[in-house]
């Protein structure tokens, strides 16, 4: 099913928003010309962990950032602290980057949970595969972050054959991580990335 690009008026009230401006209009025009669209609805919650898959190409990041800006979704992502030097750091922060110290005694999961505790609104995007290469098992960090921060998981799927980005249903984590991951992988089963399925 072919989707559409959201306009600012259609975004839920609690969802973190970006300001409208020429950047958003430019990204919407670029996505229309490229033929990409959205299917589904954004949830009306202030905090969540957004997972995007299948992640099989660096193009996923390009399309993901364009969609994020086009619809006005203030979605953040993690990056190692070393990337946040001037002037790249300013650009990464403007695009939603959060610097994470991988050498800290406080691990990445704990640092990220602290970010959820410190903010009134935070949508954090993570690739559960952790790499563009095929993997048998997803990394569990995204689930641990959502579980310990008490926020839902929002699955988003790239489907390259018809250039859609499918917005899935929210998943509240349970005490059974393996069951939760199985439900998420079942959601992703029909979707195909640029080079492979999940």
N, C-alpha and C positions, 0 to 999 in steps of 0.2 A: 504494500500500500504506500503510495507516494504521500509525503508529508508536506510541511510548510515551515517557513521561518516565523518565529514568534515576533510580535511587536511589543514595545514596552508595556502597553496597556494590558496585555494578556499574561504578564508574569505574576505569580502569586505574591501576596503582600509580604509574607515572612521571608521569602527567598532573598538572599543578598543580591543587590542590584548594582550594576555599573551605571554611571550617568550616560544619557544619550548624547550623541555628538557625531562629528564627521567620521570618526573612526568606526563607529557602529554602522553608519550608513554605507561606508566603503566596504566593510566586511560583508554586509548583507548583499551588496551588489556583486562582490566577487564570488560568493557562494551561489547566487542565482546563476551567474554566468557558468560556473563549474558544474551546476546541476545538482548540488547537494540540498537536502532538506531534512526536517525533523519529523518524527512520528511519536506521538504520545504527549504526555503532560508533565510539567515540572511540579514536584510536590511543594506544598505550602508549609515548609518547616525551616527554622532558622539555622539548624546545624545538621550536617550529614557527612558521610564518607561516600564520595562518588567514585565508582570503579568503572573504567573504560576498557573494553576488550572487543574482539581480538586485537592484540597489539603486535602487528607483524611488519610494520613499516614506519620509518621516520615521518612519513606523510600523515600518520595518525595525529601526531602532535600539531602539525600545521593545520589540518582541518579542525581539530579540537579547539585550538586557540581562536581560529576564525569564527567558529560557531559560538564559542564563549563570548567573544566581543560582540558579534552580530546580534545575539539575543539579549545581551546585557546581563549575563549570569556572572556574578563575582565569584568565580571558582578559583581556589588557590591550589598550588602544587608545591611539593617539596623539592629542594635542590641542595646539593652539598655546599657548605659555607664557602668553600674555595672558589665557587663560581661567581660569588656576589662581590666581585671587585669592581672598581670604577673603570669605565662607565657601564659595563655589562650589568653590574648589580642593580643599578637604578632601573634599567630596562626590565630585568627579571622581576623586580619588585612591582613595577607598574603592571606587568602582565599577570601578577598574582603569585609570584614566587615567594616561598618562605625558606630562609636559610636554616639548614640543619647541620649541627656539628656532629659528624659521624665518629669523632674521636672522644666525645664527651663521656664521662662516667655515667651520665644519664643517657640511656639509649635513645635511638630515633623514635621508637614507639612512645616512650615516656615523654620526650620533648614535644611530640605531636599532641599527646593527650593534654599536656599543659597548655598548648595553644587553644584547644577547645575550651578548657576551663577559664582561660583569660578573656575570651571573646564572647560577645552576645550573639554574634552570627558568624558562622564559618562553614563553607562548603569546601571540602578538600578532595581534590581529584588524585587518584592513584591507579596505576596499571597493575592489576593483581598478578600478572605473569612476571613482572619485574624485568623483562627483557623482550626484545623483538623476536628472539629465537623460540622455537616450539619447546614447551615444557610439559612434563607429565603432571606436576603439581604446582599450583599457585603458591606464592609466598603468603604466609598467614598474617603478616603485619597489619594489613588493612582491616582484617576481621578483629584483631586484638585492639586496634585503635578504636574502632566503632564500639566494641563490647565494653571496654574500660571507660570510654568517654560517655557511654550511655546515649549514643546517637545511631540512627538507622543507616543502612547501606542502600545506596541508590545505583542500580546497575544501568549502564549506558552502553549500547552496542554499535560498533561500526559495521555497516553492511555495504560493502563496495559494489556488488553486482547492480544494485539500483540506487547507489549513492544516497543512502538514508542513514541517519543516526537515530536509533530506536531508544526511547526513554522508557525504562522498565518500572516495575512496581517497587516501592520501598520494602526493604527486608529489615525487620527488627531482629537482632541477633538473639539466639537462644543459648542455653548452656552447652549445646552440642555443636561444636565448630564444624565437624565433618558433615553433619546433616545440613547445616547452613550453606556450606560450600557446594554441596551436591545440588541444592535448590538453585543456587546462582549459576552453576555450570549448565543446568537444565535450561535456564532462561537463555543462555548464550548459544545453545546447540544449533539453532537454525541460522545463525548469522555467520557471514564469511568476511574476514578481513582482506586486506589487499593481497596477501600471499597464502593465507590459510584460515581455517576455522580455529576455535579455541582448542 
